[in-house]
Amino acid sequence: MSKTIYSENHRYIIKRLKKARKEADLSQKQVAKILHKTQSYISKIESGQRRIDIVQLKELARIYKKSLNFFIKKDVRAKKNKN
C-alpha cells in the first residue's frame, strides 16, 4: 500500500468512507458508476492516494445516505461548536 501524506483527520475520513460504502452495500465499482468515474478513482480515494474536496465528500455522503458529520471526528465537531 502506498504511503499517504495526509493528516490524522484525513485518514479518519477515509476510514469512514470505506465504512459508509460497506454499510450501503455498494462496491467500489458501483459507486464509480454512479459518479461516472472509474473503480480506480474510488480505490485511490479509499487508499489515501487521492484527496477529495468537500463537494466530492458531500456527493459520497448522499450516495451512502450519511450526514457530513458521519465523516468528521467528534473532537473536531466539539471544537467547532465551542467557537
PyMOL Python script that loads the backbone (N, CA, C, O; Angstrom):
from pymol import cmd

cmd.read_pdbstr("""\
ATOM      1  N   MET A   1       0.841  -1.175   0.000  1.00  0.00           N
ATOM      2  CA  MET A   1       0.000   0.000   0.000  1.00  0.00           C
ATOM      3  C   MET A   1       0.890   1.243   0.000  1.00  0.00           C
ATOM      4  O   MET A   1       1.900   1.284   0.702  1.00  0.00           O
ATOM      5  N   SER A   2       0.524   2.235  -0.769  1.00  0.00           N
ATOM      6  CA  SER A   2       1.302   3.456  -0.868  1.00  0.00           C
ATOM      7  C   SER A   2       1.219   4.266   0.414  1.00  0.00           C
ATOM      8  O   SER A   2       0.222   4.227   1.135  1.00  0.00           O
ATOM      9  N   LYS A   3       2.274   4.987   0.675  1.00  0.00           N
ATOM     10  CA  LYS A   3       2.305   5.846   1.856  1.00  0.00           C
ATOM     11  C   LYS A   3       1.389   7.045   1.624  1.00  0.00           C
ATOM     12  O   LYS A   3       1.454   7.692   0.578  1.00  0.00           O
ATOM     13  N   THR A   4       0.542   7.335   2.602  1.00  0.00           N
ATOM     14  CA  THR A   4      -0.310   8.516   2.480  1.00  0.00           C
ATOM     15  C   THR A   4       0.402   9.700   3.112  1.00  0.00           C
ATOM     16  O   THR A   4       1.221   9.536   4.016  1.00  0.00           O
ATOM     17  N   ILE A   5       0.084  10.884   2.634  1.00  0.00           N
ATOM     18  CA  ILE A   5       0.745  12.093   3.118  1.00  0.00           C
ATOM     19  C   ILE A   5      -0.231  12.996   3.857  1.00  0.00           C
ATOM     20  O   ILE A   5       0.046  14.180   4.055  1.00  0.00           O
ATOM     21  N   TYR A   6      -1.346  12.459   4.259  1.00  0.00           N
ATOM     22  CA  TYR A   6      -2.398  13.277   4.832  1.00  0.00           C
ATOM     23  C   TYR A   6      -2.493  13.141   6.338  1.00  0.00           C
ATOM     24  O   TYR A   6      -1.915  12.239   6.944  1.00  0.00           O
ATOM     25  N   SER A   7      -3.222  14.043   6.911  1.00  0.00           N
ATOM     26  CA  SER A   7      -3.360  14.138   8.357  1.00  0.00           C
ATOM     27  C   SER A   7      -4.201  13.017   8.949  1.00  0.00           C
ATOM     28  O   SER A   7      -4.842  12.237   8.244  1.00  0.00           O
ATOM     29  N   GLU A   8      -4.170  12.973  10.271  1.00  0.00           N
ATOM     30  CA  GLU A   8      -4.992  12.017  11.006  1.00  0.00           C
ATOM     31  C   GLU A   8      -6.475  12.222  10.681  1.00  0.00           C
ATOM     32  O   GLU A   8      -7.224  11.253  10.558  1.00  0.00           O
ATOM     33  N   ASN A   9      -6.893  13.472  10.544  1.00  0.00           N
ATOM     34  CA  ASN A   9      -8.295  13.739  10.210  1.00  0.00           C
ATOM     35  C   ASN A   9      -8.658  13.186   8.833  1.00  0.00           C
ATOM     36  O   ASN A   9      -9.753  12.659   8.641  1.00  0.00           O
ATOM     37  N   HIS A  10      -7.746  13.305   7.887  1.00  0.00           N
ATOM     38  CA  HIS A  10      -7.996  12.772   6.549  1.00  0.00           C
ATOM     39  C   HIS A  10      -8.078  11.249   6.589  1.00  0.00           C
ATOM     40  O   HIS A  10      -8.926  10.649   5.928  1.00  0.00           O
ATOM     41  N   ARG A  11      -7.199  10.632   7.363  1.00  0.00           N
ATOM     42  CA  ARG A  11      -7.244   9.171   7.499  1.00  0.00           C
ATOM     43  C   ARG A  11      -8.564   8.728   8.125  1.00  0.00           C
ATOM     44  O   ARG A  11      -9.113   7.688   7.759  1.00  0.00           O
ATOM     45  N   TYR A  12      -9.067   9.513   9.060  1.00  0.00           N
ATOM     46  CA  TYR A  12     -10.357   9.201   9.682  1.00  0.00           C
ATOM     47  C   TYR A  12     -11.477   9.271   8.631  1.00  0.00           C
ATOM     48  O   TYR A  12     -12.343   8.398   8.585  1.00  0.00           O
ATOM     49  N   ILE A  13     -11.455  10.297   7.802  1.00  0.00           N
ATOM     50  CA  ILE A  13     -12.467  10.436   6.746  1.00  0.00           C
ATOM     51  C   ILE A  13     -12.410   9.235   5.812  1.00  0.00           C
ATOM     52  O   ILE A  13     -13.449   8.687   5.444  1.00  0.00           O
ATOM     53  N   ILE A  14     -11.216   8.825   5.429  1.00  0.00           N
ATOM     54  CA  ILE A  14     -11.054   7.662   4.548  1.00  0.00           C
ATOM     55  C   ILE A  14     -11.658   6.419   5.196  1.00  0.00           C
ATOM     56  O   ILE A  14     -12.389   5.664   4.555  1.00  0.00           O
ATOM     57  N   LYS A  15     -11.346   6.218   6.464  1.00  0.00           N
ATOM     58  CA  LYS A  15     -11.889   5.068   7.197  1.00  0.00           C
ATOM     59  C   LYS A  15     -13.415   5.098   7.190  1.00  0.00           C
ATOM     60  O   LYS A  15     -14.063   4.071   6.987  1.00  0.00           O
ATOM     61  N   ARG A  16     -13.975   6.271   7.411  1.00  0.00           N
ATOM     62  CA  ARG A  16     -15.433   6.410   7.449  1.00  0.00           C
ATOM     63  C   ARG A  16     -16.043   6.242   6.050  1.00  0.00           C
ATOM     64  O   ARG A  16     -17.148   5.717   5.919  1.00  0.00           O
ATOM     65  N   LEU A  17     -15.334   6.680   5.015  1.00  0.00           N
ATOM     66  CA  LEU A  17     -15.829   6.476   3.652  1.00  0.00           C
ATOM     67  C   LEU A  17     -15.952   4.990   3.339  1.00  0.00           C
ATOM     68  O   LEU A  17     -16.954   4.549   2.777  1.00  0.00           O
ATOM     69  N   LYS A  18     -14.938   4.226   3.701  1.00  0.00           N
ATOM     70  CA  LYS A  18     -14.983   2.775   3.472  1.00  0.00           C
ATOM     71  C   LYS A  18     -16.138   2.151   4.242  1.00  0.00           C
ATOM     72  O   LYS A  18     -16.883   1.330   3.705  1.00  0.00           O
ATOM     73  N   LYS A  19     -16.282   2.548   5.510  1.00  0.00           N
ATOM     74  CA  LYS A  19     -17.352   2.016   6.359  1.00  0.00           C
ATOM     75  C   LYS A  19     -18.722   2.358   5.770  1.00  0.00           C
ATOM     76  O   LYS A  19     -19.604   1.501   5.710  1.00  0.00           O
ATOM     77  N   ALA A  20     -18.899   3.596   5.339  1.00  0.00           N
ATOM     78  CA  ALA A  20     -20.181   4.031   4.782  1.00  0.00           C
ATOM     79  C   ALA A  20     -20.517   3.261   3.510  1.00  0.00           C
ATOM     80  O   ALA A  20     -21.662   2.857   3.304  1.00  0.00           O
ATOM     81  N   ARG A  21     -19.506   3.058   2.652  1.00  0.00           N
ATOM     82  CA  ARG A  21     -19.748   2.318   1.410  1.00  0.00           C
ATOM     83  C   ARG A  21     -20.176   0.892   1.710  1.00  0.00           C
ATOM     84  O   ARG A  21     -21.109   0.372   1.098  1.00  0.00           O
ATOM     85  N   LYS A  22     -19.491   0.266   2.653  1.00  0.00           N
ATOM     86  CA  LYS A  22     -19.834  -1.118   3.011  1.00  0.00           C
ATOM     87  C   LYS A  22     -21.213  -1.196   3.656  1.00  0.00           C
ATOM     88  O   LYS A  22     -21.974  -2.123   3.378  1.00  0.00           O
ATOM     89  N   GLU A  23     -21.544  -0.224   4.520  1.00  0.00           N
ATOM     90  CA  GLU A  23     -22.868  -0.201   5.137  1.00  0.00           C
ATOM     91  C   GLU A  23     -23.968   0.015   4.099  1.00  0.00           C
ATOM     92  O   GLU A  23     -25.088  -0.469   4.262  1.00  0.00           O
ATOM     93  N   ALA A  24     -23.639   0.747   3.032  1.00  0.00           N
ATOM     94  CA  ALA A  24     -24.589   0.966   1.943  1.00  0.00           C
ATOM     95  C   ALA A  24     -24.652  -0.241   1.012  1.00  0.00           C
ATOM     96  O   ALA A  24     -25.446  -0.265   0.071  1.00  0.00           O
ATOM     97  N   ASP A  25     -23.812  -1.243   1.277  1.00  0.00           N
ATOM     98  CA  ASP A  25     -23.747  -2.469   0.481  1.00  0.00           C
ATOM     99  C   ASP A  25     -23.449  -2.168  -0.987  1.00  0.00           C
ATOM    100  O   ASP A  25     -24.087  -2.702  -1.895  1.00  0.00           O
ATOM    101  N   LEU A  26     -22.464  -1.298  -1.189  1.00  0.00           N
ATOM    102  CA  LEU A  26     -22.051  -0.922  -2.539  1.00  0.00           C
ATOM    103  C   LEU A  26     -20.586  -1.291  -2.743  1.00  0.00           C
ATOM    104  O   LEU A  26     -19.773  -1.190  -1.824  1.00  0.00           O
ATOM    105  N   SER A  27     -20.267  -1.714  -3.942  1.00  0.00           N
ATOM    106  CA  SER A  27     -18.873  -1.981  -4.292  1.00  0.00           C
ATOM    107  C   SER A  27     -18.244  -0.683  -4.802  1.00  0.00           C
ATOM    108  O   SER A  27     -18.947   0.272  -5.130  1.00  0.00           O
ATOM    109  N   GLN A  28     -16.934  -0.665  -4.864  1.00  0.00           N
ATOM    110  CA  GLN A  28     -16.256   0.494  -5.442  1.00  0.00           C
ATOM    111  C   GLN A  28     -16.712   0.708  -6.881  1.00  0.00           C
ATOM    112  O   GLN A  28     -16.894   1.843  -7.323  1.00  0.00           O
ATOM    113  N   LYS A  29     -16.892  -0.374  -7.594  1.00  0.00           N
ATOM    114  CA  LYS A  29     -17.317  -0.291  -8.993  1.00  0.00           C
ATOM    115  C   LYS A  29     -18.704   0.342  -9.109  1.00  0.00           C
ATOM    116  O   LYS A  29     -18.943   1.151 -10.005  1.00  0.00           O
ATOM    117  N   GLN A  30     -19.613  -0.023  -8.209  1.00  0.00           N
ATOM    118  CA  GLN A  30     -20.961   0.546  -8.237  1.00  0.00           C
ATOM    119  C   GLN A  30     -20.935   2.048  -7.939  1.00  0.00           C
ATOM    120  O   GLN A  30     -21.621   2.830  -8.595  1.00  0.00           O
ATOM    121  N   VAL A  31     -20.147   2.435  -6.955  1.00  0.00           N
ATOM    122  CA  VAL A  31     -20.032   3.855  -6.612  1.00  0.00           C
ATOM    123  C   VAL A  31     -19.425   4.621  -7.783  1.00  0.00           C
ATOM    124  O   VAL A  31     -19.886   5.708  -8.130  1.00  0.00           O
ATOM    125  N   ALA A  32     -18.404   4.054  -8.378  1.00  0.00           N
ATOM    126  CA  ALA A  32     -17.764   4.687  -9.531  1.00  0.00           C
ATOM    127  C   ALA A  32     -18.769   4.905 -10.656  1.00  0.00           C
ATOM    128  O   ALA A  32     -18.775   5.960 -11.290  1.00  0.00           O
ATOM    129  N   LYS A  33     -19.606   3.927 -10.903  1.00  0.00           N
ATOM    130  CA  LYS A  33     -20.604   4.043 -11.967  1.00  0.00           C
ATOM    131  C   LYS A  33     -21.581   5.177 -11.667  1.00  0.00           C
ATOM    132  O   LYS A  33     -21.929   5.947 -12.563  1.00  0.00           O
ATOM    133  N   ILE A  34     -22.023   5.285 -10.422  1.00  0.00           N
ATOM    134  CA  ILE A  34     -22.943   6.358 -10.032  1.00  0.00           C
ATOM    135  C   ILE A  34     -22.299   7.723 -10.267  1.00  0.00           C
ATOM    136  O   ILE A  34     -22.961   8.663 -10.709  1.00  0.00           O
ATOM    137  N   LEU A  35     -21.017   7.822  -9.970  1.00  0.00           N
ATOM    138  CA  LEU A  35     -20.287   9.087 -10.103  1.00  0.00           C
ATOM    139  C   LEU A  35     -19.724   9.326 -11.505  1.00  0.00           C
ATOM    140  O   LEU A  35     -19.142  10.377 -11.770  1.00  0.00           O
ATOM    141  N   HIS A  36     -19.896   8.359 -12.394  1.00  0.00           N
ATOM    142  CA  HIS A  36     -19.321   8.434 -13.747  1.00  0.00           C
ATOM    143  C   HIS A  36     -17.794   8.548 -13.676  1.00  0.00           C
ATOM    144  O   HIS A  36     -17.173   9.323 -14.403  1.00  0.00           O
ATOM    145  N   LYS A  37     -17.215   7.751 -12.776  1.00  0.00           N
ATOM    146  CA  LYS A  37     -15.768   7.679 -12.599  1.00  0.00           C
ATOM    147  C   LYS A  37     -15.344   6.227 -12.759  1.00  0.00           C
ATOM    148  O   LYS A  37     -16.172   5.355 -13.023  1.00  0.00           O
ATOM    149  N   THR A  38     -14.058   5.973 -12.599  1.00  0.00           N
ATOM    150  CA  THR A  38     -13.557   4.601 -12.669  1.00  0.00           C
ATOM    151  C   THR A  38     -13.479   3.998 -11.268  1.00  0.00           C
ATOM    152  O   THR A  38     -13.475   4.715 -10.267  1.00  0.00           O
ATOM    153  N   GLN A  39     -13.419   2.676 -11.216  1.00  0.00           N
ATOM    154  CA  GLN A  39     -13.240   1.989  -9.935  1.00  0.00           C
ATOM    155  C   GLN A  39     -11.904   2.398  -9.323  1.00  0.00           C
ATOM    156  O   GLN A  39     -11.785   2.509  -8.103  1.00  0.00           O
ATOM    157  N   SER A  40     -10.920   2.616 -10.154  1.00  0.00           N
ATOM    158  CA  SER A  40      -9.601   3.038  -9.692  1.00  0.00           C
ATOM    159  C   SER A  40      -9.673   4.378  -8.954  1.00  0.00           C
ATOM    160  O   SER A  40      -8.964   4.583  -7.968  1.00  0.00           O
ATOM    161  N   TYR A  41     -10.510   5.269  -9.418  1.00  0.00           N
ATOM    162  CA  TYR A  41     -10.711   6.577  -8.777  1.00  0.00           C
ATOM    163  C   TYR A  41     -11.181   6.388  -7.334  1.00  0.00           C
ATOM    164  O   TYR A  41     -10.645   7.015  -6.420  1.00  0.00           O
ATOM    165  N   ILE A  42     -12.179   5.527  -7.127  1.00  0.00           N
ATOM    166  CA  ILE A  42     -12.711   5.266  -5.786  1.00  0.00           C
ATOM    167  C   ILE A  42     -11.656   4.566  -4.936  1.00  0.00           C
ATOM    168  O   ILE A  42     -11.487   4.884  -3.759  1.00  0.00           O
ATOM    169  N   SER A  43     -10.956   3.625  -5.530  1.00  0.00           N
ATOM    170  CA  SER A  43      -9.900   2.908  -4.820  1.00  0.00           C
ATOM    171  C   SER A  43      -8.818   3.864  -4.320  1.00  0.00           C
ATOM    172  O   SER A  43      -8.349   3.738  -3.189  1.00  0.00           O
ATOM    173  N   LYS A  44      -8.431   4.805  -5.152  1.00  0.00           N
ATOM    174  CA  LYS A  44      -7.393   5.766  -4.769  1.00  0.00           C
ATOM    175  C   LYS A  44      -7.867   6.677  -3.640  1.00  0.00           C
ATOM    176  O   LYS A  44      -7.081   7.038  -2.764  1.00  0.00           O
ATOM    177  N   ILE A  45      -9.133   7.047  -3.654  1.00  0.00           N
ATOM    178  CA  ILE A  45      -9.684   7.839  -2.550  1.00  0.00           C
ATOM    179  C   ILE A  45      -9.609   7.028  -1.264  1.00  0.00           C
ATOM    180  O   ILE A  45      -9.141   7.518  -0.236  1.00  0.00           O
ATOM    181  N   GLU A  46     -10.074   5.785  -1.329  1.00  0.00           N
ATOM    182  CA  GLU A  46     -10.144   4.937  -0.137  1.00  0.00           C
ATOM    183  C   GLU A  46      -8.772   4.477   0.366  1.00  0.00           C
ATOM    184  O   GLU A  46      -8.651   4.045   1.512  1.00  0.00           O
ATOM    185  N   SER A  47      -7.768   4.564  -0.454  1.00  0.00           N
ATOM    186  CA  SER A  47      -6.419   4.182  -0.016  1.00  0.00           C
ATOM    187  C   SER A  47      -5.589   5.406   0.373  1.00  0.00           C
ATOM    188  O   SER A  47      -4.437   5.271   0.786  1.00  0.00           O
ATOM    189  N   GLY A  48      -6.167   6.589   0.243  1.00  0.00           N
ATOM    190  CA  GLY A  48      -5.458   7.808   0.608  1.00  0.00           C
ATOM    191  C   GLY A  48      -4.534   8.340  -0.458  1.00  0.00           C
ATOM    192  O   GLY A  48      -3.776   9.277  -0.207  1.00  0.00           O
ATOM    193  N   GLN A  49      -4.578   7.762  -1.646  1.00  0.00           N
ATOM    194  CA  GLN A  49      -3.723   8.219  -2.740  1.00  0.00           C
ATOM    195  C   GLN A  49      -4.309   9.424  -3.455  1.00  0.00           C
ATOM    196  O   GLN A  49      -3.606  10.122  -4.186  1.00  0.00           O
ATOM    197  N   ARG A  50      -5.591   9.668  -3.246  1.00  0.00           N
ATOM    198  CA  ARG A  50      -6.268  10.784  -3.902  1.00  0.00           C
ATOM    199  C   ARG A  50      -7.080  11.533  -2.858  1.00  0.00           C
ATOM    200  O   ARG A  50      -7.880  10.933  -2.141  1.00  0.00           O
ATOM    201  N   ARG A  51      -6.880  12.816  -2.771  1.00  0.00           N
ATOM    202  CA  ARG A  51      -7.609  13.653  -1.828  1.00  0.00           C
ATOM    203  C   ARG A  51      -8.926  14.099  -2.473  1.00  0.00           C
ATOM    204  O   ARG A  51      -9.005  14.307  -3.684  1.00  0.00           O
ATOM    205  N   ILE A  52      -9.950  14.239  -1.636  1.00  0.00           N
ATOM    206  CA  ILE A  52     -11.225  14.734  -2.151  1.00  0.00           C
ATOM    207  C   ILE A  52     -11.559  16.051  -1.467  1.00  0.00           C
ATOM    208  O   ILE A  52     -11.084  16.332  -0.367  1.00  0.00           O
ATOM    209  N   ASP A  53     -12.378  16.849  -2.128  1.00  0.00           N
ATOM    210  CA  ASP A  53     -12.803  18.111  -1.528  1.00  0.00           C
ATOM    211  C   ASP A  53     -14.189  17.945  -0.912  1.00  0.00           C
ATOM    212  O   ASP A  53     -14.776  16.865  -0.974  1.00  0.00           O
ATOM    213  N   ILE A  54     -14.700  19.000  -0.327  1.00  0.00           N
ATOM    214  CA  ILE A  54     -15.975  18.940   0.377  1.00  0.00           C
ATOM    215  C   ILE A  54     -17.128  18.637  -0.580  1.00  0.00           C
ATOM    216  O   ILE A  54     -18.090  17.975  -0.188  1.00  0.00           O
ATOM    217  N   VAL A  55     -17.052  19.097  -1.797  1.00  0.00           N
ATOM    218  CA  VAL A  55     -18.109  18.830  -2.776  1.00  0.00           C
ATOM    219  C   VAL A  55     -18.181  17.329  -3.068  1.00  0.00           C
ATOM    220  O   VAL A  55     -19.267  16.753  -3.119  1.00  0.00           O
ATOM    221  N   GLN A  56     -17.030  16.706  -3.257  1.00  0.00           N
ATOM    222  CA  GLN A  56     -16.992  15.263  -3.506  1.00  0.00           C
ATOM    223  C   GLN A  56     -17.441  14.487  -2.270  1.00  0.00           C
ATOM    224  O   GLN A  56     -18.153  13.489  -2.388  1.00  0.00           O
ATOM    225  N   LEU A  57     -17.027  14.942  -1.083  1.00  0.00           N
ATOM    226  CA  LEU A  57     -17.443  14.280   0.151  1.00  0.00           C
ATOM    227  C   LEU A  57     -18.958  14.371   0.312  1.00  0.00           C
ATOM    228  O   LEU A  57     -19.602  13.403   0.717  1.00  0.00           O
ATOM    229  N   LYS A  58     -19.517  15.520  -0.001  1.00  0.00           N
ATOM    230  CA  LYS A  58     -20.972  15.703   0.089  1.00  0.00           C
ATOM    231  C   LYS A  58     -21.699  14.751  -0.862  1.00  0.00           C
ATOM    232  O   LYS A  58     -22.734  14.190  -0.504  1.00  0.00           O
ATOM    233  N   GLU A  59     -21.174  14.569  -2.049  1.00  0.00           N
ATOM    234  CA  GLU A  59     -21.781  13.662  -3.026  1.00  0.00           C
ATOM    235  C   GLU A  59     -21.696  12.211  -2.547  1.00  0.00           C
ATOM    236  O   GLU A  59     -22.664  11.459  -2.671  1.00  0.00           O
ATOM    237  N   LEU A  60     -20.563  11.822  -2.010  1.00  0.00           N
ATOM    238  CA  LEU A  60     -20.428  10.463  -1.480  1.00  0.00           C
ATOM    239  C   LEU A  60     -21.357  10.261  -0.284  1.00  0.00           C
ATOM    240  O   LEU A  60     -21.963   9.199  -0.141  1.00  0.00           O
ATOM    241  N   ALA A  61     -21.470  11.268   0.569  1.00  0.00           N
ATOM    242  CA  ALA A  61     -22.385  11.184   1.717  1.00  0.00           C
ATOM    243  C   ALA A  61     -23.818  10.969   1.233  1.00  0.00           C
ATOM    244  O   ALA A  61     -24.569  10.192   1.824  1.00  0.00           O
ATOM    245  N   ARG A  62     -24.190  11.656   0.164  1.00  0.00           N
ATOM    246  CA  ARG A  62     -25.542  11.498  -0.394  1.00  0.00           C
ATOM    247  C   ARG A  62     -25.740  10.071  -0.901  1.00  0.00           C
ATOM    248  O   ARG A  62     -26.774   9.457  -0.636  1.00  0.00           O
ATOM    249  N   ILE A  63     -24.777   9.553  -1.612  1.00  0.00           N
ATOM    250  CA  ILE A  63     -24.865   8.194  -2.149  1.00  0.00           C
ATOM    251  C   ILE A  63     -24.972   7.176  -1.018  1.00  0.00           C
ATOM    252  O   ILE A  63     -25.736   6.214  -1.104  1.00  0.00           O
ATOM    253  N   TYR A  64     -24.201   7.400   0.039  1.00  0.00           N
ATOM    254  CA  TYR A  64     -24.174   6.458   1.161  1.00  0.00           C
ATOM    255  C   TYR A  64     -25.279   6.712   2.184  1.00  0.00           C
ATOM    256  O   TYR A  64     -25.424   5.975   3.159  1.00  0.00           O
ATOM    257  N   LYS A  65     -26.065   7.782   1.939  1.00  0.00           N
ATOM    258  CA  LYS A  65     -27.162   8.162   2.848  1.00  0.00           C
ATOM    259  C   LYS A  65     -26.639   8.431   4.266  1.00  0.00           C
ATOM    260  O   LYS A  65     -27.173   7.930   5.256  1.00  0.00           O
ATOM    261  N   LYS A  66     -25.588   9.232   4.321  1.00  0.00           N
ATOM    262  CA  LYS A  66     -24.966   9.627   5.589  1.00  0.00           C
ATOM    263  C   LYS A  66     -24.889  11.150   5.648  1.00  0.00           C
ATOM    264  O   LYS A  66     -24.827  11.819   4.617  1.00  0.00           O
ATOM    265  N   SER A  67     -24.894  11.688   6.869  1.00  0.00           N
ATOM    266  CA  SER A  67     -24.683  13.126   7.032  1.00  0.00           C
ATOM    267  C   SER A  67     -23.184  13.409   6.933  1.00  0.00           C
ATOM    268  O   SER A  67     -22.363  12.507   7.104  1.00  0.00           O
ATOM    269  N   LEU A  68     -22.840  14.647   6.662  1.00  0.00           N
ATOM    270  CA  LEU A  68     -21.423  15.005   6.622  1.00  0.00           C
ATOM    271  C   LEU A  68     -20.773  14.792   7.987  1.00  0.00           C
ATOM    272  O   LEU A  68     -19.584  14.485   8.065  1.00  0.00           O
ATOM    273  N   ASN A  69     -21.539  14.952   9.053  1.00  0.00           N
ATOM    274  CA  ASN A  69     -20.997  14.732  10.401  1.00  0.00           C
ATOM    275  C   ASN A  69     -20.479  13.314  10.598  1.00  0.00           C
ATOM    276  O   ASN A  69     -19.579  13.094  11.407  1.00  0.00           O
ATOM    277  N   PHE A  70     -21.029  12.359   9.876  1.00  0.00           N
ATOM    278  CA  PHE A  70     -20.579  10.970   9.969  1.00  0.00           C
ATOM    279  C   PHE A  70     -19.087  10.855   9.651  1.00  0.00           C
ATOM    280  O   PHE A  70     -18.402   9.976  10.173  1.00  0.00           O
ATOM    281  N   PHE A  71     -18.596  11.740   8.802  1.00  0.00           N
ATOM    282  CA  PHE A  71     -17.223  11.659   8.310  1.00  0.00           C
ATOM    283  C   PHE A  71     -16.235  12.524   9.101  1.00  0.00           C
ATOM    284  O   PHE A  71     -15.038  12.514   8.817  1.00  0.00           O
ATOM    285  N   ILE A  72     -16.733  13.269  10.091  1.00  0.00           N
ATOM    286  CA  ILE A  72     -15.890  14.193  10.847  1.00  0.00           C
ATOM    287  C   ILE A  72     -15.706  13.687  12.269  1.00  0.00           C
ATOM    288  O   ILE A  72     -16.673  13.307  12.930  1.00  0.00           O
ATOM    289  N   LYS A  73     -14.478  13.682  12.732  1.00  0.00           N
ATOM    290  CA  LYS A  73     -14.183  13.209  14.089  1.00  0.00           C
ATOM    291  C   LYS A  73     -14.947  14.037  15.115  1.00  0.00           C
ATOM    292  O   LYS A  73     -15.118  15.245  14.950  1.00  0.00           O
ATOM    293  N   LYS A  74     -15.396  13.388  16.156  1.00  0.00           N
ATOM    294  CA  LYS A  74     -16.182  14.058  17.191  1.00  0.00           C
ATOM    295  C   LYS A  74     -15.412  15.184  17.858  1.00  0.00           C
ATOM    296  O   LYS A  74     -15.997  16.226  18.155  1.00  0.00           O
ATOM    297  N   ASP A  75     -14.124  15.011  18.101  1.00  0.00           N
ATOM    298  CA  ASP A  75     -13.358  16.075  18.755  1.00  0.00           C
ATOM    299  C   ASP A  75     -13.265  17.319  17.883  1.00  0.00           C
ATOM    300  O   ASP A  75     -13.211  18.432  18.406  1.00  0.00           O
ATOM    301  N   VAL A  76     -13.245  17.154  16.573  1.00  0.00           N
ATOM    302  CA  VAL A  76     -13.226  18.291  15.655  1.00  0.00           C
ATOM    303  C   VAL A  76     -14.574  18.997  15.701  1.00  0.00           C
ATOM    304  O   VAL A  76     -14.628  20.226  15.717  1.00  0.00           O
ATOM    305  N   ARG A  77     -15.665  18.231  15.722  1.00  0.00           N
ATOM    306  CA  ARG A  77     -17.004  18.823  15.804  1.00  0.00           C
ATOM    307  C   ARG A  77     -17.172  19.561  17.122  1.00  0.00           C
ATOM    308  O   ARG A  77     -17.753  20.646  17.146  1.00  0.00           O
ATOM    309  N   ALA A  78     -16.680  19.002  18.214  1.00  0.00           N
ATOM    310  CA  ALA A  78     -16.818  19.625  19.532  1.00  0.00           C
ATOM    311  C   ALA A  78     -16.083  20.962  19.579  1.00  0.00           C
ATOM    312  O   ALA A  78     -16.606  21.935  20.121  1.00  0.00           O
ATOM    313  N   LYS A  79     -14.883  21.019  19.020  1.00  0.00           N
ATOM    314  CA  LYS A  79     -14.120  22.267  18.986  1.00  0.00           C
ATOM    315  C   LYS A  79     -14.853  23.320  18.171  1.00  0.00           C
ATOM    316  O   LYS A  79     -14.885  24.489  18.556  1.00  0.00           O
ATOM    317  N   LYS A  80     -15.437  22.923  17.060  1.00  0.00           N
ATOM    318  CA  LYS A  80     -16.161  23.860  16.205  1.00  0.00           C
ATOM    319  C   LYS A  80     -17.377  24.416  16.938  1.00  0.00           C
ATOM    320  O   LYS A  80     -17.662  25.609  16.835  1.00  0.00           O
ATOM    321  N   ASN A  81     -18.087  23.588  17.662  1.00  0.00           N
ATOM    322  CA  ASN A  81     -19.288  24.018  18.368  1.00  0.00           C
ATOM    323  C   ASN A  81     -18.977  24.958  19.525  1.00  0.00           C
ATOM    324  O   ASN A  81     -19.840  25.744  19.918  1.00  0.00           O
ATOM    325  N   LYS A  82     -17.769  24.901  20.083  1.00  0.00           N
ATOM    326  CA  LYS A  82     -17.383  25.788  21.181  1.00  0.00           C
ATOM    327  C   LYS A  82     -17.111  27.199  20.689  1.00  0.00           C
ATOM    328  O   LYS A  82     -17.231  28.154  21.456  1.00  0.00           O
ATOM    329  N   ASN A  83     -16.749  27.345  19.426  1.00  0.00           N
ATOM    330  CA  ASN A  83     -16.394  28.669  18.877  1.00  0.00           C
ATOM    331  C   ASN A  83     -17.575  29.445  18.475  1.00  0.00           C
ATOM    332  O   ASN A  83     -17.442  30.572  17.999  1.00  0.00           O
TER     333      ASN A  83
END
""", "prot")
cmd.dss("prot")
cmd.show_as("cartoon", "prot")
cmd.util.cbc("prot")
cmd.orient("prot")
